């Protein structure tokens, strides 16, 4: 997935069996494909900004081509036949998301817009595609985010421990799961900026020569400004009660321009922005989770896990709660959201809801996404979205991931070869 950081496409090919929260998930492979520089610049130009409709339309189709290519590349690297993939779930690249809603033409409207044409993906691969996941939740009164809590609950819940899953992408979000509970008591929301502010600062300070703070080097060279940090943490978003969602609308270019107007050095500014991410996550846990449940451990995923300065700040801010990686519960820190949308596509193919109303604020659980039927048996044999077996998700979401699901016989899974993957196009600034 590429989210608000707009760094590229993550693909996960996943084999899923069973149903609901008892389903079994086997991640066969995952891979990240970076966006070409010109594509990233074009996406930034149309994200939460005035743009020509022609540019949006063309990007919609271009991204469809890139998603199909990313899936094909991922399958080839892992020696997985494309015709064994049963279904593709494509979240698309979010270019606008307004979960809170606002007045527009006499109506109060909440809306979201993802691009990445599913018809192109389906035609290129010969596989059915499920896309447009967020709209159904919003139509049911939800904020369209976060949607990942469905996977978090499935994989991270524990009978005796209260756990919090934190994902640090462009935006950071959390899912808090009390011990031995149903989804009715799950708490989930966007905590605020993840890597987005850091990335934008680095890009503008270096005039595009760097797009993220690799290994947290710039933050490590600076000092956190306590006055600026305290001022930033007084933002009304951090005080707002969940459910709530954040994005480039709050923490985009206007927000970053104000930071650049301060007299801090580049290193101090980036150190302070890094502290903002860590402290806002910790404040979210203290203010909205601990009053409702005990927290025994926190599991972190996303690009932010590659920033050692950010992780050190987060551990200090959450002390004495242990901060771990999702890899400790068997979930690759870089593949979590890709796997999540594979699971949602699988559930949609079986006409089952996969939003968590307590997380999004929706009035009810709803089936997410829309089906683009390939119309042929093509390379994958039967293209029925309702067949048994698993789904494939390849795409880009607001925190940006793509995944694919796989229909295979059991012996086939054992024979999947996993050649050493090339270094991922990920780093601290995801």
Secondary structure, DSSP 8 states (H G I E B T S, - for coil): -EETT--EEEEEEEEEESSGGG-EEEEEEEEEEE--HHHHHHHHHHTTS---HHHHHHHHHHHHHHHHHHHHHHHHHTT--GGGEEEEEE--EEEEEEEEEEEETTEEEEEEEEE--HHHHHHHHTSEEEE--HHHHHHTT--S---THHHHHHHH--SS--EEEEEESSEEEEEEE-TT--GGG-EEEEEEESSHHHHHHHHHHTTTS-SS-GGGHHHHTS---HHHHHHHHT-HHHHS-SS----HHHHSHHHHHHHHTS---HHHHHHHHHHHHHHHHHHHIIIIITTTS---EEEEESGGGG-HHHHHHHHHHHTTSEEEEGGGGT--TTTHHHHHHHHHHHHHHTT-----HHHH--SS-----EEE---S-GGGS---TTSSS--EEEE--SEE--EEEE---HHHHHH---------S--TT-
